[in-house]
Amino acid sequence: MSLHIVKGTKKMSKLFHILSIFFLTTVLLSQPDGWSAVPNPSSGTFIGQATINGIPAGEGDWSAAFDEDGNCAGVAELIINGGIAYINMPIYGDDSTTPGVDEGMNAGENFILKLWDASADDVLEYDGSFDCWYNNNGAPMDGCGNYAEVYDFPGGVLPDNPFEDLVTPNPSSGVFIGQATIDGTSAGIGDWSAAFDEDGNCAGAAELTIAGGIAYINMPIYGDDSTTPDVDEGMNAGENFTLKLWDSSEDAIMIYSTEFDCWYNNNGAP
């Protein structure tokens, strides 16, 4: 796993390649057993957006629809575009050519939505059922999903980030700005950046800002507090710092392999 940060300051306008301290390799699995629909001409497509605890679902995640008898009537891998996870899933009716077998939806039957979180290998269920299915010859169903509708699936509780409450804010500071990606994909909602001085003190930490599918770093880095001369809380003139990033979805910390020598007190400005 690798992390790229694009700096927005004049002195730091290069692209840096940041490697995970664990050199993790991401492997996407296929959907769970039993998530296989029986395609036939009777179908309607369900569309929408999928989030997990308010955070867009990730690459390799799948959605599925199950009828009242527990049959998988539709399944599709989510489409990730601009940081949004889209559901675009045909939901099939019962195959009329096999009257003795129930493979999918019947008129008036409800269905439920499930989501497979590939990163956690966990199946999540949407709260509530849907009574809107009808045969629309494969086209999106009116009143049954919408590309702008968000369907939030309850997932596990995110771990506490390791950087919060480690910083000592004071008037001596400068703001570090840039963009962060992991393996070429923008870092996610809930991820944090942090800066550490040469003595290992956390001199700055901030949650990434996600806008338009881009993860922005906007992090004040504080100097040593002059009112506490016997305590080292932050940066001193001429001191280097290192950057770290916490990937909340993996609960993993990544560190940039080279130190930065560009900090100075700019009274809180970039």
TIKELO-204596 format. One record per residue (C-alpha): x, z, y; residue in one letter. Coordinates in steps of 0.02 Angstrom, whole numbers, plus 50000, padded with zeros to 5 digits. Layout:
// TIKELO-204596
XZYa ...
// end
This chain:
// TIKELO-204596
500005000050000m 500704995750170s 500204999850347l 500464988750499h 500354995050677i 500314983450828v 500924992350983k 500074989951148g 501424996851263t 502724986051350k 504184994351262k 503354993951092m 502614976551080s 503284972250907k 502414972050739l 503004986250629f 502834986850442h 502445004150379i 502575008350195l 501615021850105s 502705036250051i 501875034549883f 501995015549872f 500225015049805l 499514999449726t 497664995949747t 496764989049595v 494954983749614l 493904986249457l 492384976249404s 490624983249424q 490004996949306p 489334993649131d 487504988849131g 487594980849304w 487144963449245s 485554954249294a 484694939949202v 484604925349325p 483024914849322n 482004904649448p 480924919549499s 481944928649632s 482084934749810g 483654939349905t 483904956649978f 485054957550129i 485704971950235g 487214982650276q 487904996350164a 488735012350224t 489325027950133i 489075043750235n 488945032750389g 490565023350351i 490495004850300p 490725002350114a 492364994750061g 493164979749979e 492674978449796g 491074988749812d 489484982049729w 487614984049757s 486274983349623a 484384984049611a 483464992249466f 481624990449423d 480455004649373e 480995003149191d 482835004549234g 483234986149210n 484594979049322c 483634965649417a 485004961049540g 486854964149568v 488134957349691a 489824961749764e 489724966749947l 490364954650078i 491574962550204i 491614953950373n 492174961350538g 492274978650463g 490444978050407i 489914978250224a 488484966150195y 487264966050048i 486744948349999n 485934950949829m 484684940349732p 483414951449643i 482644942749492y 480914943849422g 480474945749239d 480904929749146d 479254921449099s 480094911848957t 480424928148862t 478734937148864p 479294950448741g 480774956048846v 480744964449017d 482274958549115e 481744960849296g 480414963549428m 478564961349405n 477274959049545a 476904975849629g 478384984649549e 479584995249651n 481474994649642f 482895006249689i 484595002249763l 486245008449695k 488005005949759l 489635006949665w 491045014149769d 492555005649690a 493845016649775s 493065032449701a 492335024049544d 490695032449589d 488895026249580v 487815031249729l 485925029649744e 484965025749903y 483655038649948d 481965030649920g 481235015649829s 480684998549891f 478974990549863d 479344974049951c 479954962449813w 479124945749783y 479644929049713n 480294918849859n 481214905849755n 482894913749793g 482684914849982a 482774931250082p 481154941050071m 480214944250233d 480004962850263g 481224966950123c 482944969650197g 483754962750354n 485544958150397y 485514970950539a 484704984850436e 485904998550382v 485665006950213y 486675023050205d 487145029550033f 487575048050015p 489355049949953g 490565064049924g 491175074850068v 492765068350149l 494255079950138p 494835088750296d 496125078750390n 497865086750384p 498315084450568f 496875092550661e 497265108850754d 499155106250737l 499405099750915v 499705110351071t 499015100751221p 499895103351388n 500175093251549p 501765084951483s 501175069851384s 501145051051362g 499865040651268v 500345029651121f 499175014851093i 499075000950964g 498134994350812q 498285000350632a 498004990650472t 498264994950288i 498754980650175d 498234968650312g 496504976450329t 496034987250476s 496135005850443a 494435014050424g 493245025950507i 493865043750486g 495705039050477d 496935048350591w 498635044750669s 499915058050710a 501635059450791a 502965071950736f 504535076950832d 506265078850755e 505895096950707d 504315092250614g 503115098450748n 501495088650766c 501615082750946a 500065071650941g 498565067850831a 496985057750857a 495605049750754e 495695030750756l 494395021750861t 493495007650769i 492794993750878a 492394976050825g 493164978950655g 494854983950732i 495625001250712a 496405006850877y 497675020750902i 497435029951067n 498475045651043m 499185057651173p 500915063751122i 501335080351204y 502985087251263g 503635104651231d 502605117351329d 503725123651471s 502705139751485t 503275145251311t 505175142851315p 505445151751149d 504225140751053v 504475122251013d 502755113851012e 503155095651053g 504315082351119m 505875085451222n 506755072451331a 507795060751224g 506985066351061e 506335054050932n 504655054650845f 503915047650685t 502175040550656l 501045045450514k 499315039450464l 498035048450357w 496945036750253d 495365047150234s 494645036350095s 496175039649985e 496645056650059d 498405049550073a 499715051050211i 500805036250257m 502365037150363i 503295023950461y 505075021950401s 505915021150573t 505895033750715e 505355029750893f 506465033951042d 505245028851179c 504315044851223w 504315051651400y 503155062151506n 501975050151591n 500685063251642n 499475057851507g 499545039151540a 500085025851412p 
// end
